[in-house]
Structures are given as C-alpha cells and as structure tokens.
Amino acid sequence: MPASPMHADEARIDDSLVRRLLAAQFPVWADLPLKRVESSGTVNAVYRLGDDLAVRLPRIPAGAGDVEKEGEWLPRLAPLLPFAVPEILAIGVPGEGYPWSWAVLRWLDGELPVPGRLPDAQALAVDLGRFVAALRQVDLPGGPPAYRGGPLTAVDGETRSAIAELHGVIDTSAATAAWEAALAAPRWTGPPVWVHSDLMPMNLLTHQGRLGAVLDFATLGTGDPASDLIPAWNLLPAEARPAFRSAVGTDDAMWARGRGWALSMALTQLPYYRTTNPVIAANAEHVIAEVLADL
C-alpha cells in the first residue's frame, strides 16, 4: 500500500526498533511474535504482538500526545459505551532513538467496513447511532476540546482553498454551494458534549457486519456533536441514513453541520492524498459524491 506523504520529522519505525523498545521497557512481551499491520492510517504505526496484543507508535509529532490522552480518558469512558474501545495495557517512554510515548494495547479483532459492501447497512447504522448517542450522554467533567468540536467557520479557509485546488477534478460550484449551505446552518448553542470527531471507516471494526469496536480516540473531546455524524456520508448508503439519524437523535441544523464536516474533511483530504494514499483519497471522493447527491 502506498505510504502517506512523508513528514520531514517523521519517526523511522521498523521491527528492530519495536523489539528494542519492548526488550528495554516491557521484557515480558519482548519475545512474542511481531508483525506490522498494513494500514492506510497516517499518524500511527501499529504492530500485532502475539495473538492478544498490539503496539502502537506515533509516527509524527502531531500524534505525540495521543497516548497519554487516551490513557487518561479511555479507561473512564469504556464502561459507559456500548461497544469496545482500545484498552491500553502499558505506556512506554521515549528510548532507543524513538522520541515519543508509545503504547501496548489489547488486540481487537474485526474487519474494517467498506462503503458499498456492508452486509447489513441498516443494522450498522443503528449501532453507530447508539455509539454516538451514548458518547454524547457521557457525564465526565474536564474533557479537552474536541479536534472538530468547534464551529464550521474554523475550517472555512482551508475548505475553500481545497475547493479551489480541486478545480477540474470535482464540480467546484456544487461543492461551494454545499459548503455554504452547511455554514448557514444554525450554530450549536448547547453545552459541550463528548465526541470522537474522527469516525472514519478505518477507525471502526465490525463483526459479521455489526459494529464491534471504535478505534483511535486521538481527536476525542467535547464540543458540538455534529462532527460525529460523518459516518452518514463516509460509510452508510443513503437508505440507511434515516436509521442512523433516528438512533443518534438530531435536529436539522445538527444534521446540516454534520454533512458540512463530512464535506470539509473530504475536500481537504482529496488533494493531499490523491497520489499518496489511495484508500483515503477514494473515501474522500465517495464522500463528496454522497454529499452533493444528498443535496
């Protein structure tokens, strides 16, 4: 699988480094079989360790604080959620030339869902809605601001720049109209609520088509719940969206903002990943088409 764009300060991670880190810090696991997990993810390198464990190491500075953040909040959130989330068993410290914290987690089995190939889209829509609704209802004070918890205006500039960059690739007039419709939706005026804010297909695991686990809570925090509606367009077919919307419980304004988040994410991803990460680029193209068709 082609790699994501290389960052100048990206950590060089290979099997030997992971083995050395384990031997130095968690020798009880150092001799277990180790295999890198092929992934379209852009922030972390993931290894399967034995049958029951995984090692996750941030590749770029932007992910350096994710391990501590998840280590603080996931143990408190997990008992309150209806589906499995990552369980961090140990947090490693910088060493062996590797500059950031890293983690050993319990391995979660499952398959990544693929848009257009969902065995039971209606059931998965309800599952996703249950997860979003449960997370929104969590009452844990002191949560950090979510990565996508603010108003859509916060990403207006980069979204419009992406639209301009995609001239000749997509219908930029239609994309601009769709984006402006989202911006016109009333803002969130309620209290900040807990959101994952990156519910991409690559962050979900399914079992026989049903939701089994939600991964990668690096963007977790509190804010406008609209960003957690993005699976309606990045994964679910149009006919399953009403089931998702009903399970979540949302008004027209929140739905419009959620559609705006899905569109903005796709528009900014497409020019960035078109030639380097075909999985993300293909999903971005899919989202743009779904949003424009929806309108």
Contacts in CASP RR format, 6 or more apart in sequence:
PFRMAT RR
TARGET T0000
AUTHOR 0000-0000-0000
METHOD contacts of the structure
MODEL  1
MPASPMHADEARIDDSLVRRLLAAQFPVWADLPLKRVESSGTVNAVYRLG
DDLAVRLPRIPAGAGDVEKEGEWLPRLAPLLPFAVPEILAIGVPGEGYPW
SWAVLRWLDGELPVPGRLPDAQALAVDLGRFVAALRQVDLPGGPPAYRGG
PLTAVDGETRSAIAELHGVIDTSAATAAWEAALAAPRWTGPPVWVHSDLM
PMNLLTHQGRLGAVLDFATLGTGDPASDLIPAWNLLPAEARPAFRSAVGT
DDAMWARGRGWALSMALTQLPYYRTTNPVIAANAEHVIAEVLADL
1 38 0 8 1.000
1 39 0 8 1.000
1 40 0 8 1.000
1 278 0 8 1.000
1 279 0 8 1.000
2 276 0 8 1.000
2 277 0 8 1.000
2 278 0 8 1.000
3 276 0 8 1.000
3 277 0 8 1.000
4 40 0 8 1.000
4 41 0 8 1.000
4 42 0 8 1.000
4 273 0 8 1.000
4 276 0 8 1.000
4 277 0 8 1.000
4 280 0 8 1.000
5 272 0 8 1.000
5 273 0 8 1.000
5 276 0 8 1.000
5 277 0 8 1.000
7 59 0 8 1.000
7 60 0 8 1.000
7 61 0 8 1.000
9 60 0 8 1.000
9 61 0 8 1.000
10 59 0 8 1.000
10 60 0 8 1.000
11 57 0 8 1.000
11 58 0 8 1.000
11 59 0 8 1.000
11 60 0 8 1.000
11 98 0 8 1.000
11 99 0 8 1.000
11 100 0 8 1.000
13 45 0 8 1.000
13 57 0 8 1.000
13 59 0 8 1.000
13 98 0 8 1.000
15 34 0 8 1.000
15 36 0 8 1.000
15 47 0 8 1.000
17 96 0 8 1.000
17 97 0 8 1.000
17 98 0 8 1.000
18 34 0 8 1.000
18 47 0 8 1.000
18 55 0 8 1.000
18 57 0 8 1.000
19 30 0 8 1.000
19 34 0 8 1.000
20 96 0 8 1.000
21 92 0 8 1.000
21 95 0 8 1.000
21 96 0 8 1.000
21 98 0 8 1.000
21 102 0 8 1.000
22 29 0 8 1.000
22 30 0 8 1.000
22 49 0 8 1.000
22 55 0 8 1.000
22 104 0 8 1.000
23 30 0 8 1.000
24 95 0 8 1.000
24 96 0 8 1.000
25 90 0 8 1.000
25 92 0 8 1.000
25 93 0 8 1.000
26 90 0 8 1.000
26 92 0 8 1.000
26 104 0 8 1.000
29 49 0 8 1.000
29 53 0 8 1.000
29 104 0 8 1.000
32 49 0 8 1.000
32 50 0 8 1.000
32 53 0 8 1.000
33 48 0 8 1.000
33 49 0 8 1.000
33 50 0 8 1.000
34 47 0 8 1.000
34 48 0 8 1.000
34 49 0 8 1.000
34 50 0 8 1.000
34 55 0 8 1.000
35 47 0 8 1.000
35 48 0 8 1.000
36 45 0 8 1.000
36 46 0 8 1.000
36 47 0 8 1.000
37 46 0 8 1.000
37 47 0 8 1.000
37 48 0 8 1.000
37 54 0 8 1.000
39 46 0 8 1.000
39 202 0 8 1.000
40 202 0 8 1.000
40 277 0 8 1.000
40 279 0 8 1.000
40 280 0 8 1.000
41 202 0 8 1.000
41 277 0 8 1.000
41 280 0 8 1.000
42 59 0 8 1.000
42 60 0 8 1.000
42 277 0 8 1.000
42 280 0 8 1.000
43 58 0 8 1.000
43 59 0 8 1.000
43 60 0 8 1.000
43 62 0 8 1.000
43 63 0 8 1.000
43 66 0 8 1.000
43 216 0 8 1.000
43 218 0 8 1.000
44 56 0 8 1.000
44 57 0 8 1.000
44 58 0 8 1.000
44 59 0 8 1.000
44 63 0 8 1.000
44 66 0 8 1.000
44 216 0 8 1.000
45 56 0 8 1.000
45 57 0 8 1.000
45 59 0 8 1.000
46 54 0 8 1.000
46 55 0 8 1.000
46 56 0 8 1.000
46 57 0 8 1.000
47 54 0 8 1.000
47 55 0 8 1.000
47 56 0 8 1.000
47 57 0 8 1.000
48 54 0 8 1.000
48 107 0 8 1.000
49 55 0 8 1.000
49 104 0 8 1.000
49 107 0 8 1.000
50 107 0 8 1.000
51 107 0 8 1.000
52 106 0 8 1.000
52 107 0 8 1.000
53 89 0 8 1.000
53 104 0 8 1.000
53 105 0 8 1.000
53 106 0 8 1.000
53 107 0 8 1.000
54 104 0 8 1.000
54 105 0 8 1.000
54 106 0 8 1.000
54 107 0 8 1.000
54 108 0 8 1.000
55 102 0 8 1.000
55 103 0 8 1.000
55 104 0 8 1.000
55 105 0 8 1.000
56 67 0 8 1.000
56 102 0 8 1.000
56 103 0 8 1.000
56 105 0 8 1.000
57 98 0 8 1.000
57 100 0 8 1.000
57 102 0 8 1.000
57 103 0 8 1.000
58 64 0 8 1.000
58 65 0 8 1.000
58 66 0 8 1.000
58 67 0 8 1.000
58 100 0 8 1.000
58 101 0 8 1.000
58 102 0 8 1.000
61 100 0 8 1.000
63 100 0 8 1.000
63 218 0 8 1.000
64 99 0 8 1.000
64 100 0 8 1.000
64 101 0 8 1.000
65 100 0 8 1.000
65 101 0 8 1.000
66 218 0 8 1.000
67 88 0 8 1.000
67 91 0 8 1.000
67 92 0 8 1.000
67 100 0 8 1.000
67 101 0 8 1.000
67 102 0 8 1.000
67 103 0 8 1.000
68 91 0 8 1.000
68 101 0 8 1.000
69 144 0 8 1.000
69 217 0 8 1.000
69 218 0 8 1.000
69 220 0 8 1.000
70 86 0 8 1.000
70 88 0 8 1.000
70 103 0 8 1.000
70 217 0 8 1.000
70 218 0 8 1.000
70 220 0 8 1.000
71 88 0 8 1.000
71 91 0 8 1.000
71 103 0 8 1.000
73 140 0 8 1.000
73 143 0 8 1.000
73 217 0 8 1.000
73 220 0 8 1.000
73 221 0 8 1.000
74 85 0 8 1.000
74 86 0 8 1.000
74 87 0 8 1.000
74 88 0 8 1.000
74 217 0 8 1.000
75 87 0 8 1.000
75 88 0 8 1.000
76 140 0 8 1.000
77 85 0 8 1.000
77 135 0 8 1.000
77 138 0 8 1.000
77 140 0 8 1.000
77 194 0 8 1.000
77 217 0 8 1.000
77 220 0 8 1.000
78 84 0 8 1.000
78 85 0 8 1.000
78 87 0 8 1.000
80 134 0 8 1.000
80 138 0 8 1.000
80 140 0 8 1.000
81 131 0 8 1.000
81 134 0 8 1.000
81 135 0 8 1.000
81 138 0 8 1.000
81 214 0 8 1.000
82 130 0 8 1.000
82 131 0 8 1.000
82 134 0 8 1.000
83 127 0 8 1.000
83 130 0 8 1.000
83 131 0 8 1.000
83 211 0 8 1.000
83 212 0 8 1.000
83 213 0 8 1.000
83 214 0 8 1.000
84 108 0 8 1.000
84 205 0 8 1.000
84 212 0 8 1.000
84 213 0 8 1.000
84 214 0 8 1.000
85 213 0 8 1.000
85 214 0 8 1.000
85 215 0 8 1.000
85 217 0 8 1.000
86 105 0 8 1.000
86 106 0 8 1.000
86 108 0 8 1.000
86 213 0 8 1.000
86 215 0 8 1.000
86 216 0 8 1.000
86 217 0 8 1.000
87 105 0 8 1.000
87 106 0 8 1.000
88 103 0 8 1.000
88 104 0 8 1.000
88 105 0 8 1.000
89 103 0 8 1.000
89 104 0 8 1.000
89 105 0 8 1.000
89 106 0 8 1.000
90 103 0 8 1.000
90 104 0 8 1.000
91 101 0 8 1.000
91 102 0 8 1.000
91 103 0 8 1.000
92 101 0 8 1.000
92 102 0 8 1.000
92 103 0 8 1.000
92 104 0 8 1.000
93 101 0 8 1.000
94 100 0 8 1.000
94 101 0 8 1.000
108 205 0 8 1.000
108 213 0 8 1.000
108 215 0 8 1.000
109 205 0 8 1.000
109 207 0 8 1.000
110 205 0 8 1.000
110 206 0 8 1.000
110 207 0 8 1.000
110 212 0 8 1.000
110 213 0 8 1.000
111 205 0 8 1.000
111 206 0 8 1.000
111 207 0 8 1.000
111 209 0 8 1.000
112 201 0 8 1.000
112 202 0 8 1.000
112 204 0 8 1.000
112 205 0 8 1.000
112 206 0 8 1.000
113 124 0 8 1.000
113 201 0 8 1.000
113 204 0 8 1.000
113 206 0 8 1.000
113 209 0 8 1.000
113 235 0 8 1.000
114 201 0 8 1.000
115 201 0 8 1.000
115 234 0 8 1.000
115 235 0 8 1.000
115 236 0 8 1.000
115 237 0 8 1.000
115 283 0 8 1.000
115 286 0 8 1.000
116 237 0 8 1.000
118 124 0 8 1.000
118 209 0 8 1.000
118 235 0 8 1.000
118 236 0 8 1.000
118 237 0 8 1.000
118 240 0 8 1.000
119 208 0 8 1.000
119 209 0 8 1.000
120 209 0 8 1.000
120 210 0 8 1.000
121 236 0 8 1.000
121 237 0 8 1.000
121 239 0 8 1.000
121 240 0 8 1.000
122 239 0 8 1.000
122 240 0 8 1.000
122 243 0 8 1.000
123 209 0 8 1.000
123 210 0 8 1.000
124 206 0 8 1.000
124 209 0 8 1.000
124 210 0 8 1.000
124 211 0 8 1.000
124 235 0 8 1.000
124 236 0 8 1.000
124 240 0 8 1.000
125 236 0 8 1.000
125 240 0 8 1.000
125 241 0 8 1.000
125 243 0 8 1.000
125 244 0 8 1.000
125 247 0 8 1.000
126 243 0 8 1.000
126 244 0 8 1.000
126 247 0 8 1.000
127 210 0 8 1.000
127 211 0 8 1.000
127 212 0 8 1.000
128 199 0 8 1.000
128 204 0 8 1.000
128 211 0 8 1.000
128 231 0 8 1.000
128 235 0 8 1.000
128 236 0 8 1.000
128 244 0 8 1.000
128 247 0 8 1.000
129 244 0 8 1.000
129 247 0 8 1.000
129 248 0 8 1.000
130 247 0 8 1.000
131 211 0 8 1.000
131 214 0 8 1.000
132 196 0 8 1.000
132 199 0 8 1.000
132 225 0 8 1.000
132 228 0 8 1.000
132 229 0 8 1.000
132 247 0 8 1.000
132 248 0 8 1.000
133 247 0 8 1.000
133 248 0 8 1.000
133 249 0 8 1.000
135 193 0 8 1.000
135 194 0 8 1.000
135 195 0 8 1.000
135 196 0 8 1.000
135 228 0 8 1.000
136 193 0 8 1.000
136 194 0 8 1.000
136 195 0 8 1.000
136 225 0 8 1.000
136 228 0 8 1.000
136 248 0 8 1.000
137 193 0 8 1.000
138 193 0 8 1.000
138 194 0 8 1.000
140 194 0 8 1.000
142 222 0 8 1.000
143 194 0 8 1.000
143 221 0 8 1.000
143 222 0 8 1.000
144 220 0 8 1.000
144 221 0 8 1.000
144 222 0 8 1.000
145 192 0 8 1.000
145 221 0 8 1.000
145 222 0 8 1.000
145 223 0 8 1.000
146 192 0 8 1.000
146 194 0 8 1.000
146 195 0 8 1.000
146 197 0 8 1.000
146 219 0 8 1.000
146 220 0 8 1.000
146 221 0 8 1.000
146 222 0 8 1.000
146 223 0 8 1.000
146 227 0 8 1.000
147 197 0 8 1.000
147 198 0 8 1.000
147 218 0 8 1.000
147 219 0 8 1.000
147 221 0 8 1.000
148 195 0 8 1.000
148 197 0 8 1.000
148 198 0 8 1.000
148 219 0 8 1.000
148 227 0 8 1.000
148 261 0 8 1.000
149 192 0 8 1.000
149 195 0 8 1.000
149 197 0 8 1.000
149 221 0 8 1.000
149 222 0 8 1.000
149 223 0 8 1.000
149 224 0 8 1.000
149 226 0 8 1.000
149 227 0 8 1.000
150 188 0 8 1.000
150 223 0 8 1.000
150 224 0 8 1.000
151 187 0 8 1.000
151 188 0 8 1.000
151 224 0 8 1.000
152 182 0 8 1.000
152 183 0 8 1.000
152 185 0 8 1.000
152 257 0 8 1.000
152 260 0 8 1.000
152 261 0 8 1.000
152 264 0 8 1.000
153 183 0 8 1.000
155 264 0 8 1.000
155 268 0 8 1.000
156 183 0 8 1.000
158 264 0 8 1.000
158 268 0 8 1.000
159 179 0 8 1.000
159 263 0 8 1.000
159 264 0 8 1.000
159 267 0 8 1.000
159 268 0 8 1.000
160 176 0 8 1.000
160 179 0 8 1.000
162 267 0 8 1.000
162 268 0 8 1.000
162 270 0 8 1.000
162 271 0 8 1.000
163 172 0 8 1.000
163 175 0 8 1.000
163 176 0 8 1.000
163 179 0 8 1.000
163 267 0 8 1.000
164 172 0 8 1.000
165 271 0 8 1.000
166 172 0 8 1.000
166 175 0 8 1.000
166 267 0 8 1.000
166 270 0 8 1.000
166 271 0 8 1.000
169 270 0 8 1.000
169 271 0 8 1.000
170 270 0 8 1.000
170 288 0 8 1.000
171 292 0 8 1.000
174 292 0 8 1.000
174 295 0 8 1.000
175 263 0 8 1.000
175 267 0 8 1.000
175 288 0 8 1.000
175 292 0 8 1.000
177 295 0 8 1.000
178 259 0 8 1.000
178 260 0 8 1.000
178 263 0 8 1.000
178 291 0 8 1.000
178 292 0 8 1.000
178 295 0 8 1.000
179 260 0 8 1.000
179 263 0 8 1.000
179 264 0 8 1.000
179 267 0 8 1.000
181 256 0 8 1.000
181 295 0 8 1.000
182 256 0 8 1.000
182 257 0 8 1.000
182 258 0 8 1.000
182 259 0 8 1.000
182 260 0 8 1.000
182 261 0 8 1.000
182 263 0 8 1.000
182 264 0 8 1.000
184 256 0 8 1.000
185 252 0 8 1.000
185 253 0 8 1.000
185 256 0 8 1.000
185 257 0 8 1.000
186 253 0 8 1.000
187 224 0 8 1.000
187 257 0 8 1.000
188 223 0 8 1.000
188 224 0 8 1.000
188 225 0 8 1.000
188 226 0 8 1.000
188 254 0 8 1.000
188 257 0 8 1.000
192 222 0 8 1.000
192 223 0 8 1.000
192 224 0 8 1.000
193 222 0 8 1.000
193 223 0 8 1.000
193 225 0 8 1.000
194 220 0 8 1.000
194 221 0 8 1.000
194 222 0 8 1.000
195 220 0 8 1.000
195 221 0 8 1.000
195 222 0 8 1.000
195 223 0 8 1.000
195 224 0 8 1.000
195 225 0 8 1.000
195 227 0 8 1.000
195 228 0 8 1.000
196 203 0 8 1.000
196 214 0 8 1.000
196 217 0 8 1.000
196 219 0 8 1.000
196 220 0 8 1.000
196 228 0 8 1.000
197 219 0 8 1.000
197 220 0 8 1.000
197 221 0 8 1.000
197 227 0 8 1.000
197 228 0 8 1.000
198 216 0 8 1.000
198 218 0 8 1.000
198 219 0 8 1.000
199 214 0 8 1.000
199 228 0 8 1.000
199 230 0 8 1.000
199 231 0 8 1.000
199 234 0 8 1.000
200 230 0 8 1.000
200 234 0 8 1.000
200 283 0 8 1.000
201 231 0 8 1.000
201 234 0 8 1.000
201 235 0 8 1.000
201 283 0 8 1.000
202 215 0 8 1.000
202 279 0 8 1.000
203 214 0 8 1.000
203 215 0 8 1.000
203 216 0 8 1.000
204 211 0 8 1.000
204 212 0 8 1.000
204 213 0 8 1.000
204 214 0 8 1.000
204 215 0 8 1.000
204 231 0 8 1.000
204 235 0 8 1.000
205 211 0 8 1.000
205 212 0 8 1.000
205 213 0 8 1.000
205 214 0 8 1.000
205 215 0 8 1.000
206 212 0 8 1.000
224 254 0 8 1.000
224 257 0 8 1.000
225 250 0 8 1.000
225 254 0 8 1.000
226 254 0 8 1.000
226 255 0 8 1.000
226 257 0 8 1.000
226 258 0 8 1.000
226 260 0 8 1.000
226 261 0 8 1.000
227 258 0 8 1.000
227 261 0 8 1.000
228 248 0 8 1.000
229 244 0 8 1.000
229 245 0 8 1.000
229 248 0 8 1.000
229 250 0 8 1.000
229 254 0 8 1.000
229 255 0 8 1.000
229 257 0 8 1.000
229 258 0 8 1.000
229 259 0 8 1.000
229 261 0 8 1.000
229 262 0 8 1.000
230 258 0 8 1.000
230 261 0 8 1.000
230 262 0 8 1.000
230 265 0 8 1.000
231 244 0 8 1.000
232 241 0 8 1.000
232 244 0 8 1.000
232 245 0 8 1.000
232 258 0 8 1.000
232 259 0 8 1.000
232 262 0 8 1.000
233 259 0 8 1.000
233 262 0 8 1.000
233 263 0 8 1.000
233 287 0 8 1.000
233 290 0 8 1.000
233 291 0 8 1.000
233 294 0 8 1.000
234 262 0 8 1.000
234 265 0 8 1.000
234 266 0 8 1.000
234 283 0 8 1.000
234 286 0 8 1.000
234 287 0 8 1.000
234 290 0 8 1.000
236 244 0 8 1.000
238 290 0 8 1.000
238 293 0 8 1.000
238 294 0 8 1.000
245 255 0 8 1.000
259 291 0 8 1.000
259 294 0 8 1.000
259 295 0 8 1.000
260 291 0 8 1.000
262 287 0 8 1.000
262 290 0 8 1.000
262 291 0 8 1.000
263 287 0 8 1.000
263 288 0 8 1.000
263 291 0 8 1.000
265 284 0 8 1.000
265 287 0 8 1.000
266 283 0 8 1.000
266 284 0 8 1.000
266 285 0 8 1.000
266 286 0 8 1.000
266 287 0 8 1.000
266 288 0 8 1.000
266 291 0 8 1.000
267 284 0 8 1.000
267 288 0 8 1.000
269 280 0 8 1.000
269 281 0 8 1.000
269 283 0 8 1.000
269 284 0 8 1.000
270 281 0 8 1.000
270 284 0 8 1.000
270 285 0 8 1.000
270 288 0 8 1.000
273 280 0 8 1.000
273 281 0 8 1.000
273 284 0 8 1.000
274 281 0 8 1.000
END
